[in-house]
Amino acid sequence: MAGGAVLPTKENHAETFARLRDAHAREVTEDYVEMIADLIVEEGEARAVSLAERFGVTPATVNNTIKRLERDGFVSSRPYRSIFLTEAGQALADKCRERHQIVYDFLIALGLDAKIAEFDAEGIEHHVSAETLEVFRKFTEARKTGD
């Protein structure tokens, strides 16, 4: 093997891919609730057409996703009206925003350009474990305080 890399066991492969599939499924939910929260702050409301524009998808895709988010208890909406976050949706949006900020701050502390850090944080935030996120947070705080 090049560079002395060791292949993971079959069990580790299966666990890794199961975690990855779960993270991908959560990613869409998290992106939507974050964007709905942002639109409410920026524009005073969140509408399907705005979500479609921001995500670069069709209105039909947004409508299907909103139906799923309603079923899962994260949003409420009515046809041709604004979309609102439920208490659970707002809590998830807040958690996602905090996770994004921790990853972003960590990447900046490593010396990445802000634009690259913002782009990379958007992907990493959905896949990082709570344990790794805590290490990122502690590292960043230690850098700020000079410890």
N, C-alpha and C positions, 0 to 999 in steps of 0.2 A: 504494500500500500504506500502511495506517495505521501511523504511527510509523516509517516508513522500514524496516520489516522486509523482509528479502530471503529469498525462498524458496530452500531448499536444492536442489541439482541432483538429477536423478533417481537418479544413482549414490549420492549421499549419503543420499537417502531409503531406498533399498534396503538400504544398509549399516546405517543406523540401525534399521530394522525387523527386520533379521536379528539384530542384536545384542540387540534387545528380546525377540524370540522366544526366543533362547538364554537370556537372563536369566530369563525367566518359567519356562522348563523347569527351570533350576537352582534357582529359588526354592523349589519344593516340596521338593526333595531337601534343600536347606540347612535349611529350616524343620523338617523332620522330624528330621534328625540332631541339630540344636540342641535340640529338645524332648526327644528320647530321652536325650541327655546330661543335660539339666536334671532330668528325671524320675528318672534313676538317682541323681543327687546328692540330690534332695529326698526321694524315696520309697524309695530303695534298689533300685528296679527300674523298668523301663518296660514297660507292658502296653498292648495295643491299645485296651482300654476307656478308659484314661487319655488316650491320644492322641486318641481320638474326642471325649472331653469337652473337652480343651484346644483342639482345632481346630474344634469345633462341626460335626463331620462324622459320617457313619454309620460303624459298625464295618466295613462292607463297603468303604468308601472307604479306611479305614486299612489293611485287609488287602491290598487291591490295591497300595497304595503300598509297604507293607512288602515284598511280593513283588518289586516293581521294585527297591527298595533292596537286597534280598538279591542279586538278579541282577546289580546294578551293583557289588556288593562292599562296601557300606557297613554292612550289619547282618547279624546271624544271628538266627534265631528258630526256634521249634518251636511247633506248635499248642498253645494253652492254656498257654503258658509265657511267660517274660519275653523282651523283645527286647534284644539286645546290640549295641553298636557294634563293628565290626571296627576294626583299626588305622587303616584308611583312613577309616572313618566318624568315629572320634575326632579324627583330624587335620583332617577337614573341619569338624567341630563347633567345634574350637578356632580354626580360621581364621575361621569365621563369627562367632564370639563376639568375636574381636579386631576384625574389620571393623565390627561393630555398635558396639563401644565407641568406635572412632575417629570414626565418624559422629556418635554421640551426643555425645561430648565437643566436637566441632566445633559442633554445633547449640547446645549449652549456651554455648560461648564466644561465639557470635553473639548471645546473650541470650534464647534461647527458653526458655519454661517447661519444666520437667523432664518433665511428662506429655506435652506436645506433642513434645518432642525424642525421647522414647522411642517414641512412635507413629510419627513420621516416619522415625526411624532404621531401624525395622523394614522399611520399604519401600525406602528409599534404599540400604541396605547391599547389596541384591541387584543393583542396577543401576549402581553406581558403578565406574568403571574404576580400575585399580591406580594410574594416574597421578594421578587426582583424589583418591583416597584418601590418597596420599602428601602432596599439597598440604594436605588437611584436617589430617593428622597434624602436619605442620610448622607450620601456622598455630596449631593448638592448643598445641603445645609452646612456640612463641614467645610466645604470650599468657601462658602459665604462668610463663615465665622473665622476662617483661617486655622481651624483645628487640623 
